[in-house]
Amino acid sequence: MATKFLRLFSQWPSLQRTQMHCATKNSCHWSYRQLHMLILTSHLLEQGPTEPIRKSYQIKFKMDCWKRSLATSLEPELMSPKVTISEMKHFFMCSNLPFEQGHTCFRLVCPFCPGKPIPSKSNTVYINMTTGMFICYSCRRVGTWQVFQDYISMIQLAEKPDESRQNLPVVEEAGIFLTGKVEYEIQERLTDLQPVGELSREDFQRIVKLFNLKRLSASAFNHFNVRVNKERTALVYPYYGPDRKLFGLKYSHVQPAAEETEDFFFPKQIILGLFGWHRVSKNQQEIVLVSNPLDALSVSQETNVPAIALPRGTAALPQEVLPLLEQFRKITIWFGNNISEWQAAKMFARKLGERRCHFVRPKEEHPAPLQGLHSQINLLKVLRESEPITHKAITTFSYLRQDVYAELSHMEQVSGVKWKRYPALNRLLKGHRRGELTVFTGPTGSGKTTFMSEYSLDLCMQGVGTTVGSFEIKNVRLAKMMLTQFAQIPLEKNLEHYEHWADKFEQLPLYFMTFHGQQSMRNVLDAMSHAVYVHDIQHVIVDNVQFMLGTSEDNTRLDRFWRQDLLVACFRKFATQYNCHVTLVMHPRKERETDELSNSSIFGGAKASQEADNILILQDKRLSTLRGRKYIQVTKNRFDGDIGIMPLEFDKETMSFFVRKKQKKTPSGISEERQEDTPA
């Protein structure tokens, strides 16, 4: 780090005369990156680097915190550190920045927009009260809380603040705002499509029959500007963002051989777009949040209450969208009556602010809006029966009554997401559920990481947002292994197919922590909470816990067993508090090779086996017996108590325990491949 400063000073000799170790009157701390940005700005203004520095402000360099990036990074060195609401308010007051506190964001007059700052909705910067991320829809600047502090300090130190605003570096996260080329292509595509409201009666009835939309009127489609392609085989839904600008299109095709529709977006990733946003007035105080465009059409047609739909439905609520929803005093979340949608509704309510959120509770008589419309249910009555959240620390059975009934009447959904590659696990664990803690152990070198990557990949392919933190294997190798498992072919021998499978793999809701080697508990938990809030993660894998013991910032006088118990307790609390499934990979104690591992074999004290909802042990008997095999042993299952084993077979070419085999000869001599379902 010192070399970086010396190189910087050699480029600007006049800096050598600057006082370098003292504090400002506002306790403003400066890093290498901040100083470099300041010099760059003053150079652009042709003022020379020392002009702004020679003011009465005195600079103190912070040598340990200079590398910063955007809020969506999970890299610990680049991820924004946690910031509290009180710290943000203190900075606003010290910087003379008037602000308003909303439901999820602070609102300020954007100090970065060109020209003199004048209060206006069009030049408002929003700062998330949880992550500190700031975004201005007008000047398209977005970044972390630290970047915001850097910008404010640069403006205040500049001789000509108005000019310095124009020359500030634009920090923009790729994919949030559209480029001019993409905006033009979206408009061109929209122009080539025909509005559903302008179809002939025969064509409209054909569309209604094709998509099973018998009770939706043509005026409802026209109201939301829904369009249809020239072949009359796809409905196209427009998504609008800030200033009611078009941000993307969603194409919904009906599959001839299936009842479901296949959806794809243009562009591939829509972050700021909301379906139905262009129909919401600026003075509207109430809104209904639904999971798909057809539900929004149903609510709007039957209740006359504005309704909007998110691009990814119940999978994610991007934090970049939250400022758009600041104007509403009441948000009714209506996702449907299955358990996964009910859990997503509660998670989104925490993001949106629970005090203003109401729920349509998951009852049989309260289905999703489109389904309710087909069943001739009075949607307005259902909407009026929505309930607010009560005090989170106190509840009664009357409040839990419907939740209990929902679990009893939807046991398959309550049991969680099913594995497709491991049907034997479904018979034992019944499924993968949110809010649980799973401990996975096995001998060194037995394939714990390989199995866990495919175990989590199976769930991720079904829409379970996943974050993987591997301290043993670098992310490039881990991603290569998961991509091979995903493609089910040896890609090193089929490089011509790499781009095809990489494009599909990139669409998965999968994120990697950039940790490697020993890490502190604070860094890992910060990254996990960031991932859950920003990316709506449902499953976190920590591989492995032993790498979080004995870090330099921990008290080395603490016993390692006690420290591990503390880690397990923190992960247990995290899983419950964030309703997120946490899987911990842990090494076992040193046992004799002839002995089977058990719950007591987990390294450390008894805390891990006590706190865990599920315990999975990878048993490897290949070296101890002649016909030894690998198998997964479920030794604890808090959901329903079933335990047992699942034999494993490994395909080295595809790095997979998911075995496709049993070539069966048909009478005609043609080989027929069957997937083996290994019994438990």
N, C-alpha and C positions, 0 to 999 in steps of 0.2 A: 504494500500500500504506500509506503514511504517513497518508493521508486516512482509511483504514479504522480505524487505531488511534486517531486523534484523535476520530472519531465515537464509537468505543467508549468512550473516556475521558470524552467529554462526557456520555454516558448514565450513567456511574458516576464521579462527581467524586472519590470517595475513592481511586480508582486513581491519581490524579495524585501522591499522596504515596508510592506504592510504588516501591521501588528497582527499576530496570529494566535495568540492564546489569551483571550479575554472574552467576557460575556457581554451580550447586548442588553439594552434596557428592557427588551421584551423576552429575554432568555431564548433568543433564536439560535439554534444549533445548526451548523453547516457541515455538509459532507463534501467529499471530493466531487461527486456528481453535481451537487448543487452549485459549487463554485464554478465548475466547468460550464454549466448552463448559464450562469451569470455572466461569465466572460464571453460566451458565445453571443448572448443577447446584446451586451454592450458593444461587441465587435460589429454586430449587424447594424447598430445605431451609429457606428463610427465615432464613438465617444472615447475609445480607449478603455482598457480594462480597469484602470485605477480610478476613473472618475466616480462611478457609483460606490466604490469601496472606500474612498477617502472621506465619505461622510462621517458623521458622528457615530454611525453604527460600527460596532466592533464585532469581530467574527471569532467564533470558536469552532474548530474543526472536530468532528466526531469521527474517529478513525475506524470504528467498529460497525458502522451502518451506512454504507454508501451505495449499495447495489439495490435498485428498486425496479419494479415493473408493474404490470396491470393486475387488477384484483382477481382475475380468473386463473392466474398461475397457481399451481400447487407446489412449486419449488420453494423450500423454506427460505432461501436467501432472497427470493424475488417476491414472495407473497407478502402482502401488506400485513404488518403486525396488528394485533388487536388494538382498537382505540375505543375509548368509552365516550358516552354522550357528554359527560361533564368535561372531558378533555377537549372535545370539539367546541363546545360552548365557550370554554375559556379562550381558545384560540380566536374565535370570532370576535369576542369582546376586546381582546388585546390588539387585534388587527383592525378594529373599528368597522366590522362588517355586520350590518343589520341582517337579522335572519328571522325566519318563522319556523316553528317546529310543527311538522305534519304528523301523519300516522306512521309513516315508515321513513321519511326523509326530512332533512332540513332544506328549506328553500331560501336562496339568496339571489340577489341581482348578480348576474354573471360578471365577474370582474375581468373575464378574458375576451368577451365579445368586442369586436372593433368599435371604436368610438367611445364617447363618454357614457358610463353606466347610467341607464335610466330605468327605473322600475317598470317592468313589463313582463307579461306571461311568456312572450316570445324569447326573452333573453334571461331566463331563469336557470340557474344551476342547481341541481338536486344532489344532495349528499346523503347517502344511505346511512341510517343511524346504527346499523349493525356492523357493516363492513367498512364504512368510510369511503366507499367508491363514489366518485362524483361524475356527473354527466350533464352536459348542456346540449339540448337538441338543436339549438340555433347555430353555435359555432362548432359543434361536433367534437368537442373536447371531452375526453373520458379518461379516467385514471384512478389511482389509489389516493388515499388520504395524504400520503407523504408527497405525492406529486402536486396535489392541491396546495399544500403548505409551501412547496418550492416555488410554485407560480406566484403565490401571493407575496412571498418574500422578494422575488425578483422584481415584481411591479413596484413594491414599496421602496426598493433600493435604487430604482432607475431615476435618472434626471427627468425624463419625459415619459410618464406612465402611459399616456395614450399611444405613443409610438411603440413602447415596449410590449403592449398587448398584441399589436399586430405581428410582432416578430417572435412571439413565444413559440417554442416547438410544439407542433400538434401531436399530442399523444392520443392515438385512436386505436382501439382494439379491432382487429380485422373481423369483418362480418357483421358488426353492429349497424353501421351506416352503409348505405349502398353507394357504389360508384356511379358516375354519370352514365357509363356504358350499360350497367345492369339496369338502372332506372329506365333507360331508353328501350332496352329489350323487353322489360316487363310491360311497358305501355304498348309495344308492338304486338306482343302476344295477346294482350287484352283486346286490342283492336280487331284481331283476327277471330275472336270468339263472339258468339251471338248471345245477347241477353236472353235468359229463359223467359222473361216476361213478353218478349217479342215473338216467341214461337207460335206457330199455328196451333189450333186446338188439338189436331191430330198428333203433331209432334210433341206437344206438352204431355198429352195422355200417354204417349209412348215412353217418355222420360219418367213419368210418375210410376208406370208399371215396371219399368226396368229397375228403378231404385226403391220400389215399394214405398212411395211417398203419397199415398192416396188421399190424405187429409190436409196436405199443404197446398195452399193456393198459389196461383201464378203471381199475385201481387206481393206475396211474402218473398218470393225469389227476386222479384224486381226491386223490392225495398232494400235488399242487401246486395244488389248488383251481381247476383250469381249468374254465371254464364255457362254455355255448353259448347263443346267442340263441334267441328263441321260434320264429323261422323255420327254425332248424337250418341256417343258411347261414354262420355265423361262429363261430369259436372265440375266446374272450376270456381273455386271460392277465393275472392280477393281479400287480402289482409292489409289493413291500413295501420299507420303508426302516427308519430307526432305530426301536427299540422294537417292531419287527415291525408297524408301522402300515401300512395300505394307502395307497400314494402315487399309484396310477394304474392304468389298464386299457389293454391293447393288444387291439384288434379285428383279427382276421385273416379277411378275406373271400376266397372263391374267385371269380375272374373266370370267367364262363361261357365266354367266347371265348378264354381263355388258360389255360395250365397254372399260372402263378404266382398268388400270393395278393396282395391289396392290403391294406396295414396302415394303421391310423390309431390315434392315442392319445387318451385323455382323462385329464387335460387335455392340451393340445397338446404341452407340453414336460414330460417327466419327468426330473428330475435325480437325485434321491436314491433312486429306486426300483430294485430289483433283483428279477428274476424268480427265485423259489425261496428268497429270503432268509428267509422265515418258517419254513422247514424246517431252517435251519442253527442248531445249538445254540451256546450261548455258549462252550462249552469245545472246540469243534471246532478242530483244528489244520491240517486239509488241506481244500482246496476245488478244484473244477474250474471254470474260467471258459470259457464257450462263447458263441457269437454270437447264438443265438436260443433261445426257450423249448423247441422240440421237441428240440433237441440236449440241453438240460438234462434233459428227461424220459428221453431215451434213455440218457444216462450214469447217471442215478440208478437206473433200472430194471435195467440190466445189471451195474453195478459196486457199487451200494450206497454210492458215494462222493457226498457232497453236491455239487450243481452249481448254478451261478447264471448268469444271462444279463443282459447290459446292455441298456438300452432301445434304443440306436442301434446295437447289434451291434458291428461292427469299426470303425465310423465315429468313435466318441469314447469316452473314459474320463474322465468329469468328475472334477476334483480334489476336489469336494465328497463323492464316494463313497469316496475313499481311506481315511478314518478307519474306515469300516465293515470294511475288509479288513485292519486292523492285527493282528487276533487270529491270523491264519494264518501258520504257519511255512513252508508249502509251497503254492504256487499253480500248478496245472498249466493252461496255456493251450492250449486245443484248438479251433482255428478252422476247420480244414479243410486241404486240400492244394493250394490255388491260391496264386499268388505274392502277390496283394494281401492275402490273409488272413495269410500268413506275415509280410509286412512289418508289418502291424498288430500281430501278436503280439509282434514284437521291440520295437516302439515302446511298447506297453503294459508290457512287462517293464521297460523303463527307468523308467517311472513307478512301478511297483509295488515296485521293488527287485530287481535281477537275481539277487541271492544266493539268494532264496527261490523264484524262478520256474523252472518246468520247461516244456518244450515237447513237444508231439506233432508230430514233424517231418513236413513235407509230402511224403509218399510215396504212391504209388498204393495201397498196402495200408493207408494211414492216412487215409481220407477223413473228412469231418465225421461226428459221432456218429450222426445219423439215417440218413445215407447208408450208413454202415457197418453199422447195424442191419438195413437193408433187404438189404444184401449178405451178411448172416449172418457178419459178421466178429466175432471175439471182442474186444469193446470193453475188457474187463478186461485182456487181454493187451496191447492197444495202449496203454492207460493206464500199465501197468507199464513199458513201453518208452520212456516219456517221458524226456527228457534235460535235465540242467541246463546253464546257460551256463558255458563255461569262461573262462579268463582272457581279457579283451578285448584284450590287447596281443599275445598269442601264440596261434597256431593251427597246425594241420597239415592236410594234404590229407584225412586220414580224417574230420576234423570238417567240411571243406568238401565232401566227396564227394557227400552227398545234395543239397546246395544246387546243385552243378554239374549233377547229374542232373535236378533240378527245372527248372533253366533250359533244359536241352536238350530236355526232354520237354514243356515248356509255353511254347514260344516265343511264342505269341500273347499269353499273359498277361505274360511277361517284357517284351515290347515296350511295355506300358503301357496306359493308358486311351485309347480311340479318340475322336477328335472326330466328332461327328455332323453338325455344320454344315460342316466342312471335310474331306471325304473325301480330297481331294488331299494334305492334310498327312499323312494316315495312310499314304499310299503313299511319302511321302518320309521322314518322321521315324519312322514305324511306330507311334507312340503317345507319350503323356506319361508319363514315368517319374520316380519319386522319386529324390532325391539328385543330380539333375543341375542344371547351371547353364546357362541360356539367355540370350543377349544379343540384344536386338531393337533395331534402329536404322532410321532413315529420315529424309528431309528434314523440316525444320520445317514444320508445317502440313499434312503429307501424310496424317494420320489415324492416327498410331501409337497414341494413347490409345484412340481409337474401336475400332480393330481389336483391341488387347490386351484391352479390356474384354469384347468378345464372345468372343474366344479363351479367356479364363479362365472366362467365364460358361458356355460349352459344357461345360467340364470340371466346373464346380461343379454343374451340373444333373445330372451323373452321380454325385454324391456325393463329389467331390474337395473337401475342406475348403480354402477359399481366403481369403487375406488380401490386400487391395489397399492399397498405400500410394502415394497420388498427391500429389505436392508441387506440381503445377501447377494442378490442377482441384479445387475444393472438393467435399466428399463429396456434398452435395445434388445438384449438377449431375451428378456421376459416377453416383450412384444412379438419377437420373432417366433417364440414357442407358441404363444397364444394364437398368432395368425396361422401357423401350421395346423394347430388343433382345430381352428375355425374352418379352414379350407378342406381338411381331411385328405390332403395330398402332400407329398414331399415337394415343397415349393422350390428347393434348391435344384431339383431335377426338372422342374416345370416353370422356369422363370417367365415364359411367355404368358403365363396366367397370373403373374404377380399383381399387375395393375388391376385386374378384374376383382381379385379377392381383397386387395388393399382398399379399394373403393368401398366395398361392402363392409369391411371391418371398421373403416373410419366412421361409419354411420352409427356404430354401437354407442350406447351411453356409458363409455368406459374411460376412466381417468387414472393416471399414474402419479403417485407421489414421487418426487425426485430425491428421496432419501437414499443414502447408501452408507453402510457402516453404522457405528454407534450414533444414536440420536436421543435427544432428551424427550421426556414425556410431554413437556409444554409444547415443543414444536410439532410433535405428532398430533396431539389433541387439537391444536390450533388449525392444522391442515385439515383434519377430519371435520371439525365444525364448519370451516370455510366451505368444504366440498358439499356438505349437507345443505347449507344455506344457499349457496350460489348455484350448485348443479343438481340439487334435489336428489342426492345420493341415498340409496336404500340399503346398500351393502358395502361394508368396509372390511378389507382383509389386511391384517398386520402380520408380516412375515419377516422376522419372528420377534417375539417379545424379549428374548435374551439380549438382543442388540440395544435395548433401551435401558439396560442395567449398567451401572458403573460409569456413566457419563461424567464429564468434568464438572458440570454445574450442580450435580447432585452432592449431597452430603456423604462423603466417603466413609464416615463413621457408622452409617446405617448398615444393618445387616442386609445381605443380598436377598435373603428370603423375605424379609420384611418389606424391602423395596419392591420386590415382585408382587407381593400381596397388595401393595398400594397401587401399582399399575393396573392389576386386575380389577380392583375396586373402581378405579377411574373409568376403565372401559365399560364396566357394568353400568355405572351411572350414565355414561354417554349413550349407551344403547337404549336405556329406558327414557332418558330425557329427550333424545332426538328421534325416538321411534325408528331407529336404524339398526339393522342386523350387523353385529361386529363378530368377525371370525379371527381368532388369535391362533397363530401357528407357534407351537412351543416345543422345545426339545425335551426329551425324557431324561430321567436319571440314567446313569450308567448301570445297565442290567446285564446279566449273563445272556448270551445269544440264544441259549436253549429255553429261556423263560419268556413267557408272553408278557407284553406290556399290559398294565391295568391303570385304573384311575390314579392309584397311588404312585404310579411311575412318572407322573408329570413332574417336571423339575420345580423345586420350590416347596412352599407349604401347601396346606390343604385348601387355600383360598380359591385357587383356580377351579378345582373340581366342585367346590361348594357353590360358587357364583355362576358357573356355566349352566345354561339351559340344555345344551347338547355337548356330548363329548364323543369325538370320532378318533379312533386309533388306527393308524396304518400298520398292520402287522406284516412282517417280512420273514417268512420261514424258509426261504430258498437256501440259506447257508447252514441251517441247523438240521434239516431233514432232507432225505433224498428226493422226495416228491413235494417239497415245500412250495407254497405259493404265497403271493401277496393277497391280502384282503383287508377291507375296511370293517372295523368292528365298532358298532354303535353301543357304547357302554352306559350312556345316560341320555334320556329323552324325557324332558320335563313336560312336554305337551300331552303325551298319552301313555308314556311308560314303555313302549315297545322297544326292545333291544334285539340285536342280532348281528349277522355278518353279511358282507357283500363281496364275493370273490372278484379279483381284478385280473385282467390280462392286458399286457402292454404292447402296443404297436410302435416300434421304435421309429419307423419312417414318418408317421404322423404325430409322434410324441403324445399319443392318446391312449387313455384307458377305456375309451369308448370303442368296443370291438365290433366291427362288421365282418361277419364270416359265415361259415356253414354254406359252402358252395354245393347246392343240391342239383343233381342231374334230373332233368325232366325227361319224359318218354321220347321227346324229339332229339335228345342229346344236348340241348342247350343248358348251360349253367344258369341256375337261378340263385341270386344272392339273398340271404335272409339275415336280418339283424338278430343277434343273440341277446336274449333277455336273461341275464344270469340270475338264477333264483337266490333269494336271501337265505 
